[in-house]
Amino acid sequence: MSGKAKDILQLDLYGLLEITNTATAKEIKKAYRKKALKCHPDKNPDNPKAAELFHQLSQALEVLTDAAAKAAYDQVCAAKKRAEERNNKLDAKRKKIKLDLEERERRAEAQTQDEVQITRTLEEEIIRLREEGSRQLEEEQKLIREQIQREREEQQNIGDYSHPSSNCSRSKVTPKLKLKWKCKKDDVTNGGYSQEFILKLLQKYGDVSNVIVSTKKQGSAVVEFATVKAAELAVKNESGRSENPLKILWLEGQPEVDPASQFMPAQGSLSNERDYESVVMMKMRQAAERQRLIQQMQEEDEEEGAKS
C-alpha cells in the first residue's frame, strides 16, 4: 500500500471538515472553505501545524468530492465500523469459542482478504486523483488565496498612511525548486511530465509563478513559486507519478531560520508595489532572474552532456 493511501486511512475526513457522510458536494466545499480559510498558513505564520492541517483538508476535499474515491473511502469506513460492532457484541461465551484455532484462522483470513480488497480500491482511486489532478481542489484553493489576498490588501491600505517609512523591500530571491525524473532517450512524452502537467500537479500547494522544462536534457525542470510556504509543501508532500516518481531539490530561496516568517509580507510593502515605477522595476528584475535561470539550466545540461 502506498504512503498516501495509508495516510488517508488514518484520517477522519468527515471529522476534519466537521460534516456527516451524507453531506452534498456543495456542503463539502462550503465546509472546506470555512476550515481552510481559518487554518491557511498565510493566516497562521507562527503555527507550525497549520500547513499540515491545511494539507489534510485538501486531501479530504479531493477524496470526498470525487464520487469513486468517496465510495471507496466510505467502504473502508463501513468495514471498520462493522468490525467494531462485531467486537462489541461478543459476549464471554463467544470469546471463549473464538479460542478455537481453526475458526479463528478462517475468520481472520476472510476478513483480511476483504480489507485488502477495499483498501486496494481506495489506493487505486487516490493514485488516479493524484495523476489526473483535482479540479475541485484547484478551484477551492484559488478562492481561498484570493480571499486572503483581499484581506491582506485591506489591512495594508490602513497602514499605508500610518507607516510611511515602512516600505522596506523583501528579499528579491524567489523560491525555486529543481525537478528530476527518469526519461529514456527520444521519449516524446518526456517521461510523462509536460509543462502543463507539472503546473497542474504543483498548483494545489500555492501559486506557481513559472515552470521551465529543460529542452537540452530530458527529465529536468525548474519551478518558481510565489511563496516559500508553497515550495516547502511541494518538497514535503509531492512525489509525482507513481510509476515515475519525482526527485525534488531546492534550487534557491530555501529558508534557513523560521521559514514561516517569510510567508507574510512586510508592513507597507503593498503600497510600495502599487507605485507604478516600483512595479515596472520589479517585473524587469523578475524577467532578468528567469533569463539567468534558463541560462544556468542550459549550462548545466551542456556540462552533463559533455561528461556523458
C-alpha positions as CSV (number, residue, x, y, z in Angstrom):
1,M,0.0,0.0,0.0
2,S,1.4,3.5,-0.8
3,G,2.2,6.0,1.8
4,K,-0.6,8.3,0.5
5,A,-3.3,5.7,1.0
6,K,-2.0,4.8,4.5
7,D,-2.1,8.5,5.5
8,I,-5.7,8.9,4.3
9,L,-6.8,5.7,6.1
10,Q,-5.6,7.3,9.3
11,L,-7.7,10.4,8.9
12,D,-11.3,11.0,9.7
13,L,-12.1,13.0,6.5
14,Y,-15.6,13.9,7.6
15,G,-14.4,14.8,11.1
16,L,-11.8,17.2,9.6
17,L,-14.5,19.1,7.7
18,E,-17.0,18.7,10.5
19,I,-19.7,17.2,8.3
20,T,-21.6,13.9,8.0
21,N,-21.1,11.2,5.4
22,T,-24.4,12.3,3.8
23,A,-23.2,15.8,3.0
24,T,-23.6,17.0,-0.6
25,A,-20.8,18.2,-2.8
26,K,-21.9,21.8,-2.2
27,E,-21.9,21.3,1.6
28,I,-18.4,19.6,1.4
29,K,-17.0,22.6,-0.5
30,K,-18.6,25.1,1.9
31,A,-17.1,23.3,4.9
32,Y,-13.7,23.1,3.2
33,R,-13.7,26.9,2.5
34,K,-14.6,27.6,6.1
35,K,-11.9,25.4,7.7
36,A,-9.2,26.1,5.1
37,L,-9.6,29.8,5.4
38,K,-9.3,29.6,9.1
39,C,-6.1,27.4,9.2
40,H,-4.4,28.7,6.0
41,P,-0.6,29.0,6.5
42,D,-0.8,32.7,5.4
43,K,-3.0,33.5,8.3
44,N,-1.1,31.3,10.8
45,P,2.6,32.0,10.2
46,D,3.6,31.2,13.8
47,N,1.7,27.9,13.9
48,P,3.9,25.0,12.5
49,K,0.9,22.7,12.4
50,A,-1.2,25.0,10.1
51,A,0.5,23.8,6.9
52,E,-0.1,20.1,7.8
53,L,-3.7,20.7,8.7
54,F,-4.3,22.7,5.5
55,H,-2.8,19.8,3.5
56,Q,-5.1,17.2,5.3
57,L,-8.1,19.4,4.5
58,S,-7.0,19.4,0.8
59,Q,-6.8,15.6,0.9
60,A,-10.3,15.5,2.4
61,L,-11.7,17.7,-0.4
62,E,-10.0,15.7,-3.1
63,V,-11.4,12.4,-1.9
64,L,-14.9,13.4,-0.8
65,T,-15.7,15.5,-4.0
66,D,-14.8,12.6,-6.3
67,A,-17.6,10.0,-6.5
68,A,-15.3,6.9,-7.0
69,A,-12.8,7.9,-4.3
70,K,-15.5,8.8,-1.8
71,A,-17.3,5.5,-2.4
72,A,-14.0,3.6,-1.8
73,Y,-13.3,5.6,1.4
74,D,-16.9,5.1,2.7
75,Q,-16.5,1.4,2.1
76,V,-13.3,1.3,4.2
77,C,-15.1,3.3,7.0
78,A,-18.1,0.9,6.9
79,A,-15.8,-2.1,7.1
80,K,-14.1,-0.7,10.2
81,K,-17.5,0.1,11.8
82,R,-18.8,-3.4,11.2
83,A,-15.6,-4.9,12.8
84,E,-16.1,-2.7,15.8
85,E,-19.8,-3.7,16.1
86,R,-18.8,-7.4,15.9
87,N,-16.3,-7.0,18.7
88,N,-18.7,-5.1,20.9
89,K,-21.4,-7.8,20.5
90,L,-19.0,-10.6,21.5
91,D,-20.1,-12.0,25.0
92,A,-18.0,-14.1,27.2
93,K,-19.2,-17.3,25.7
94,R,-18.4,-16.3,22.1
95,K,-15.0,-15.0,23.2
96,K,-14.3,-18.5,24.6
97,I,-15.5,-20.2,21.5
98,K,-13.2,-18.0,19.4
99,L,-10.2,-19.6,21.1
100,D,-10.7,-22.5,18.7
101,L,-7.7,-22.2,16.3
102,E,-9.3,-23.3,13.1
103,E,-12.3,-21.0,13.4
104,R,-10.2,-18.0,14.3
105,E,-7.8,-18.6,11.4
106,R,-10.7,-19.0,8.9
107,R,-12.4,-15.8,10.0
108,A,-9.1,-13.9,10.1
109,E,-8.3,-15.0,6.6
110,A,-11.7,-14.0,5.2
111,Q,-11.6,-10.6,7.0
112,T,-8.0,-9.9,5.8
113,Q,-8.9,-10.6,2.2
114,D,-11.9,-8.3,2.4
115,E,-9.8,-5.5,4.0
116,V,-7.1,-5.9,1.4
117,Q,-9.6,-5.6,-1.5
118,I,-11.4,-2.5,-0.2
119,T,-8.1,-0.9,0.8
120,R,-6.6,-1.6,-2.7
121,T,-9.7,0.0,-4.3
122,L,-9.2,3.2,-2.2
123,E,-5.5,3.2,-3.0
124,E,-6.2,3.0,-6.8
125,E,-8.7,5.9,-6.5
126,I,-6.1,8.0,-4.7
127,I,-3.5,7.3,-7.3
128,R,-5.9,8.3,-10.0
129,L,-6.7,11.5,-8.3
130,R,-3.0,12.4,-7.9
131,E,-2.3,11.7,-11.6
132,E,-5.3,13.4,-13.0
133,G,-5.2,16.3,-10.6
134,S,-8.2,17.6,-8.7
135,R,-10.2,20.4,-10.5
136,Q,-12.3,20.9,-7.4
137,L,-9.2,21.3,-5.2
138,E,-7.6,23.8,-7.6
139,E,-10.8,25.9,-7.7
140,E,-11.3,26.0,-4.0
141,Q,-7.7,26.8,-3.1
142,K,-7.8,29.6,-5.7
143,L,-10.8,31.1,-4.0
144,I,-9.0,30.8,-0.6
145,R,-5.9,32.5,-1.9
146,E,-7.9,35.3,-3.5
147,Q,-9.8,36.0,-0.3
148,I,-6.7,36.0,1.8
149,Q,-5.1,38.4,-0.7
150,R,-8.1,40.8,-0.4
151,E,-7.9,40.7,3.4
152,R,-4.2,41.4,3.3
153,E,-4.6,44.3,0.9
154,E,-7.3,45.8,3.1
155,Q,-5.0,45.7,6.1
156,Q,-2.2,47.2,4.2
157,N,-4.4,50.0,2.9
158,I,-5.0,51.0,6.5
159,G,-1.2,51.0,7.2
160,D,-0.2,52.9,4.1
161,Y,-0.6,56.3,5.6
162,S,0.1,55.5,9.3
163,H,3.5,53.9,8.5
164,P,5.1,55.8,5.6
165,S,8.6,54.8,6.4
166,S,7.9,51.0,6.4
167,N,8.5,50.5,2.6
168,C,11.5,48.2,3.1
169,S,11.7,45.7,0.2
170,R,11.7,42.0,0.9
171,S,14.2,39.5,-0.4
172,K,14.4,39.6,-4.2
173,V,15.1,35.8,-4.2
174,T,12.0,33.8,-5.1
175,P,11.8,30.2,-4.1
176,K,12.8,27.8,-6.9
177,L,12.8,24.0,-7.0
178,K,14.6,21.7,-9.4
179,L,12.7,18.6,-10.5
180,K,14.3,15.5,-11.9
181,W,12.7,12.2,-13.2
182,K,13.6,9.2,-15.3
183,C,13.3,9.7,-19.0
184,K,14.5,7.4,-21.9
185,K,16.3,9.0,-24.8
186,D,14.0,10.1,-27.7
187,D,10.9,9.7,-25.4
188,V,8.5,12.2,-26.9
189,T,6.4,12.2,-23.7
190,N,9.4,13.3,-21.6
191,G,8.7,10.6,-19.0
192,G,5.1,11.8,-18.7
193,Y,6.0,15.3,-17.4
194,S,5.0,18.2,-19.6
195,Q,5.0,21.8,-18.6
196,E,1.2,21.8,-18.3
197,F,1.2,18.6,-16.2
198,I,3.8,19.9,-13.8
199,L,1.9,23.2,-13.4
200,K,-1.3,21.3,-12.6
201,L,0.5,18.9,-10.3
202,L,2.0,21.7,-8.1
203,Q,-0.6,24.4,-8.1
204,K,-2.5,22.7,-5.3
205,Y,0.3,23.8,-2.9
206,G,0.1,27.5,-3.9
207,D,0.7,30.0,-6.7
208,V,3.3,28.8,-9.3
209,S,5.0,31.7,-11.0
210,N,6.9,29.8,-13.7
211,V,7.7,26.3,-14.9
212,I,10.7,25.8,-17.1
213,V,11.2,22.4,-18.7
214,S,14.7,21.8,-20.0
215,T,14.9,21.5,-23.8
216,K,18.6,20.3,-23.6
217,K,18.2,17.4,-21.3
218,Q,15.0,15.3,-20.8
219,G,13.8,14.6,-17.3
220,S,14.6,18.0,-15.8
221,A,12.7,21.2,-14.9
222,V,12.8,24.2,-12.6
223,V,9.7,25.5,-10.9
224,E,9.4,29.0,-9.4
225,F,6.8,29.5,-6.6
226,A,5.2,32.7,-5.4
227,T,5.8,31.9,-1.7
228,V,8.3,29.9,0.3
229,K,5.5,28.0,2.1
230,A,4.1,26.7,-1.2
231,A,7.5,25.5,-2.2
232,E,8.0,23.8,1.2
233,L,4.7,22.0,0.9
234,A,5.6,20.7,-2.5
235,V,9.0,19.5,-1.3
236,K,7.4,17.7,1.6
237,N,4.4,16.1,0.0
238,E,4.7,15.7,-3.7
239,S,6.2,12.6,-5.3
240,G,4.8,12.8,-8.8
241,R,3.7,9.9,-10.9
242,S,3.7,6.5,-9.1
243,E,5.4,4.8,-12.0
244,N,8.0,7.5,-12.5
245,P,8.5,9.4,-9.2
246,L,9.9,12.9,-8.9
247,K,13.1,13.9,-7.2
248,I,12.6,17.5,-5.9
249,L,15.5,19.6,-4.7
250,W,15.8,23.2,-3.5
251,L,17.5,25.5,-6.0
252,E,17.0,28.9,-4.5
253,G,15.1,30.5,-1.6
254,Q,15.3,27.7,0.9
255,P,14.5,29.1,4.3
256,E,17.3,28.8,7.0
257,V,15.6,30.1,10.1
258,D,11.8,30.5,10.9
259,P,10.6,29.9,7.3
260,A,7.0,30.8,8.4
261,S,8.2,34.5,8.9
262,Q,9.0,34.7,5.2
263,F,5.4,33.9,4.3
264,M,3.8,37.2,5.3
265,P,4.6,40.4,3.5
266,A,6.4,43.2,5.3
267,Q,4.1,46.1,6.6
268,G,3.6,48.7,3.9
269,S,5.1,46.6,1.1
270,L,1.9,46.5,-0.9
271,S,1.8,50.3,-1.0
272,N,5.3,50.4,-2.5
273,E,4.3,47.7,-5.1
274,R,1.3,49.8,-6.1
275,D,3.7,52.6,-7.2
276,Y,3.9,52.4,-11.0
277,E,7.7,52.8,-11.2
278,S,8.3,50.1,-8.5
279,V,6.0,47.6,-10.3
280,V,7.9,48.2,-13.5
281,M,11.3,47.7,-11.8
282,M,10.0,44.5,-10.1
283,K,8.8,43.0,-13.3
284,M,12.1,43.8,-15.0
285,R,14.1,42.1,-12.2
286,Q,11.9,39.0,-12.4
287,A,12.4,38.8,-16.1
288,A,16.1,39.1,-15.7
289,E,16.2,36.5,-13.0
290,R,14.2,34.0,-15.1
291,Q,16.5,34.6,-18.1
292,R,19.5,33.9,-15.8
293,L,17.9,30.7,-14.5
294,I,17.3,29.5,-18.1
295,Q,20.9,30.2,-19.0
296,Q,22.1,28.3,-15.8
297,M,20.0,25.3,-16.8
298,Q,21.4,25.3,-20.3
299,E,25.0,25.5,-19.0
300,E,24.3,22.6,-16.5
301,D,22.8,20.5,-19.3
302,E,25.8,21.2,-21.6
303,E,28.2,20.2,-18.8
304,E,26.4,17.0,-18.1
305,G,26.2,16.2,-21.8
306,A,29.9,16.7,-22.2
307,K,30.7,14.4,-19.2
308,S,28.4,11.6,-20.6
